[in-house]
Amino acid sequence: MSTRDDDTHHHDFSSVKTLYMDVKNSHAGYMLLEALIALQIFVLIVIIFIHILTFLTRVDMKPSVVQADIALIQLKSLLRLAEVTEITTEKSCFIRFESSFCLELIQRKLVKTPGTEIFIRDVDLLVFYETNDCVMLKVVSNETIWNQCIYTYN
């Protein structure tokens, strides 16, 4: 081999190396961009996960509050067209459309009897009492206290 062939061969190798370095350098920017996009996607997923976890924690902490608030609205609606027949601290009885029913505490639940319609679960204390114009219901559940007028005398 002549010197000229060695130079040409060496020259071909350096041009391939230069071409490889050019391609590598042009892809380096893309790799950085891909890494930044992947990081942004990861951060977005973590933020969404934290929001979902926070929401679920809040919902888990107060189911009895929401349940009791809804139950009290349902009770007021049920009793709107009823008449009181009996009030004791443990039980209140009513008549509505010629059908009589009572509200009472059975196994830590506020239940409409006859039947088994449950209004509030996990009741620690339930007391019915009368004021001048109202039948009041005091409920203690999971350290939360409700004291509401559920029936108004006309």
C-alpha positions in Angstrom: 0.0 0.0 0.0 1.2 3.4 -0.8 1.2 6.4 1.5 -1.5 7.9 -0.5 -3.8 4.9 0.1 -3.1 5.2 3.8 -4.0 8.8 3.8 -7.2 8.1 1.9 -8.1 5.3 4.2 -7.3 7.5 7.2 -9.2 10.4 5.7 -12.3 8.1 5.2 -12.1 7.0 8.9 -12.0 10.6 10.1 -14.9 11.6 7.9 -17.0 8.7 9.3 -16.0 9.7 12.8 -16.9 13.4 12.1 -20.2 12.2 10.7 -20.9 10.1 13.7 -20.0 13.0 16.1 -22.3 15.3 14.0 -25.2 12.8 14.3 -24.5 12.2 18.0 -24.4 16.0 18.8 -27.6 16.6 16.8 -29.4 13.9 18.8 -28.0 15.2 22.1 -30.5 18.1 22.1 -33.3 15.7 21.3 -32.3 13.5 24.2 -32.4 16.5 26.6 -35.7 17.5 25.2 -37.1 14.0 25.6 -35.8 13.9 29.2 -37.5 17.2 30.0 -40.8 16.1 28.5 -40.6 12.8 30.4 -39.9 14.8 33.6 -42.9 17.1 33.0 -45.2 14.1 32.4 -43.9 12.4 35.6 -44.5 15.6 37.6 -48.0 16.0 36.1 -48.9 12.4 37.1 -47.6 13.0 40.6 -49.6 16.2 41.0 -52.8 14.4 39.7 -52.2 11.5 42.1 -51.8 13.9 45.1 -55.0 15.7 44.2 -56.9 12.4 43.9 -55.4 11.1 47.2 -56.3 14.4 48.9 -59.9 14.2 47.6 -60.3 10.6 48.7 -58.9 11.4 52.1 -61.4 14.2 52.5 -64.3 12.0 51.4 -63.2 9.2 53.8 -63.0 11.6 56.7 -66.6 12.9 56.6 -69.0 10.2 55.3 -71.2 10.4 58.4 -71.5 14.2 58.2 -72.8 14.0 54.6 -75.0 11.0 55.4 -76.6 12.7 58.4 -77.1 16.0 56.6 -78.9 14.2 53.7 -80.9 12.1 56.2 -82.1 15.2 58.1 -83.3 16.7 54.8 -85.1 13.5 54.0 -86.7 13.4 57.4 -88.0 17.0 57.1 -89.4 16.2 53.7 -91.1 13.0 55.0 -92.6 14.7 58.0 -93.7 17.8 56.2 -97.2 16.3 55.6 -97.3 14.1 58.7 -98.9 14.6 62.1 -97.3 13.7 65.5 -98.9 10.8 67.4 -96.2 10.1 70.1 -93.0 11.7 71.2 -90.6 10.1 73.7 -86.9 10.6 74.1 -86.2 7.3 72.3 -88.9 7.3 69.7 -91.2 9.6 67.7 -94.3 8.3 65.9 -96.2 10.0 63.1 -99.1 9.4 60.8 -99.0 10.4 57.1 -101.6 9.6 54.5 -103.3 7.2 57.0 -100.1 5.3 57.4 -98.4 5.3 60.8 -94.6 5.0 61.3 -92.0 5.7 64.0 -88.5 6.9 64.0 -86.3 5.1 66.5 -82.7 4.0 67.3 -82.1 0.3 66.5 -78.6 -1.1 66.6 -76.9 2.3 66.3 -79.1 3.3 63.4 -82.0 5.8 63.0 -84.6 3.6 61.5 -88.2 4.2 60.2 -90.4 1.4 61.4 -92.4 -0.6 60.5 -89.8 -1.6 57.9 -86.1 -1.1 57.9 -85.5 2.2 56.1 -82.2 3.5 57.6 -81.7 7.3 57.8 -78.4 7.5 59.8 -75.8 4.9 60.6 -73.2 4.8 63.5 -75.4 6.7 65.9 -73.9 7.1 69.4 -76.8 9.0 70.9 -80.3 9.8 69.7 -82.8 12.0 71.6 -86.2 13.3 70.5 -87.6 16.3 72.4 -90.2 19.0 71.9 -90.0 22.7 72.0 -93.0 25.1 71.7 -93.2 24.8 67.9 -91.0 21.9 67.0 -90.0 18.3 67.3 -86.2 18.3 67.8 -83.8 15.5 67.0 -80.4 15.4 68.6 -78.0 13.0 67.1 -74.4 12.3 68.1 -72.4 10.3 65.6 -68.6 10.0 65.4 -68.2 12.9 67.8 -70.3 15.2 65.5 -73.5 16.6 67.0 -76.7 17.5 65.1 -79.5 19.3 66.8 -82.3 19.9 64.3 -86.0 20.7 64.1 -87.4 17.8 62.0 -91.1 18.6 62.4 -92.8 22.0 62.9 -96.2 22.2 64.5 -98.7 24.2 62.4 
